[in-house]
Amino acid sequence: MTISKEQAALAEARVAGLDVAIRLEDYRQLSEKFDAIYSIGMFEHVGAKNYSTYFETARACLNPRGRFLLHTIGDHHAGPHLDPWVNRYIFPNGHIPSATEIARAAELHFMIEDWHNFGPDYDKTVMAWTRNFEAAYADLDHSRYDDRFRRMWIFYLASAAAGFRARINQLWQVLLSQGDRTDIPVWR
């Protein structure tokens, strides 16, 4: 589910032939029930002022014994987290949540079943993205992705990797339930 036409088109192409539905829809309009909900890379774009709506919507759409996995980048302390340069050029109006912000908003609607931090290893992933981006840059539409864009994106990826390496940035997967089950398996 996305509100980006471009992201929906790319996702449709990538899952062609699979039993996956990509929907161009605002999550706040959703009124269906699901056994599992996965939110991957979205929470950073919801904004702290919308956390209550986000969790209310997820709870309303989750079957009573369902599970909700929140996958998000996080910051090791509360406060404004998005670098002004990143806010201006890369992710306007983004917000990197702290553990306190997530827990405070989620606890009104869910039981936290598990919280795993992949952050210590994530700089390796970001550096792999950097290598892949540089290797593929020649094939991109340079009228849309010019050299200025390339330099800015490389700078952003390098600073993100440094943030994970320095343990300022975290990558969390938070497993949530409605709290009425004790049989949720957790694997590590």
Residue pairs with C-beta under 8 A, 6 or more apart in sequence:
1 22
1 23
1 25
1 27
1 30
2 8
2 11
2 22
2 23
2 24
2 25
3 24
3 25
3 26
4 24
5 24
8 22
8 23
8 24
11 22
12 22
15 22
27 42
27 54
27 57
28 53
28 57
30 57
30 61
31 60
31 61
32 61
33 61
33 62
33 63
33 66
34 61
34 62
34 63
34 66
35 63
35 65
35 66
35 67
36 66
36 67
36 68
36 69
37 58
37 61
37 62
37 66
37 67
37 68
37 69
38 68
38 69
38 71
39 58
39 68
39 69
39 70
39 71
39 72
40 71
41 71
41 72
41 73
42 72
43 54
43 70
43 71
43 72
43 97
43 102
44 72
44 73
44 91
44 94
44 95
44 96
44 97
45 91
45 93
45 94
45 95
46 54
46 95
47 93
47 95
48 95
48 97
48 101
51 97
51 101
51 102
51 105
52 105
52 108
54 105
55 105
55 106
55 108
55 109
55 110
56 109
58 68
58 109
58 110
58 176
59 68
59 109
59 110
59 178
62 68
62 178
64 178
64 180
65 177
65 178
65 180
65 181
66 177
66 178
67 113
67 175
67 176
67 177
67 184
68 110
68 175
68 176
68 177
69 173
69 174
69 175
69 176
70 102
70 106
70 172
70 173
70 174
70 176
71 171
71 172
71 173
71 174
72 97
72 102
72 171
72 172
72 174
73 96
73 169
73 170
73 171
73 172
74 96
74 97
74 98
74 99
74 102
74 119
74 169
74 170
74 171
74 172
75 81
75 96
75 97
75 98
75 168
75 169
75 170
76 98
76 99
76 167
76 168
76 169
76 170
77 98
78 98
78 100
78 101
79 98
80 95
81 95
81 96
81 97
81 98
82 91
82 94
82 95
82 96
83 159
86 94
86 156
86 159
87 93
87 94
89 152
89 156
90 152
90 153
90 156
96 169
99 115
99 170
99 172
102 172
102 174
103 112
106 112
106 174
106 176
110 176
110 177
110 178
110 179
111 176
111 177
111 178
111 179
112 174
112 175
112 176
113 175
113 176
113 177
113 184
113 186
114 173
114 174
114 175
114 184
114 186
115 172
115 173
115 174
115 175
116 172
116 173
116 174
116 188
117 170
117 171
117 172
118 171
118 172
118 173
119 164
119 167
119 169
119 170
119 171
119 172
120 164
120 167
122 164
122 169
122 171
123 161
123 162
123 164
123 165
126 157
126 160
126 161
126 164
127 157
127 161
129 157
130 154
130 157
130 158
130 161
133 153
133 154
133 157
134 154
137 145
137 150
160 169
163 169
164 170
164 171
175 184
175 186
177 184
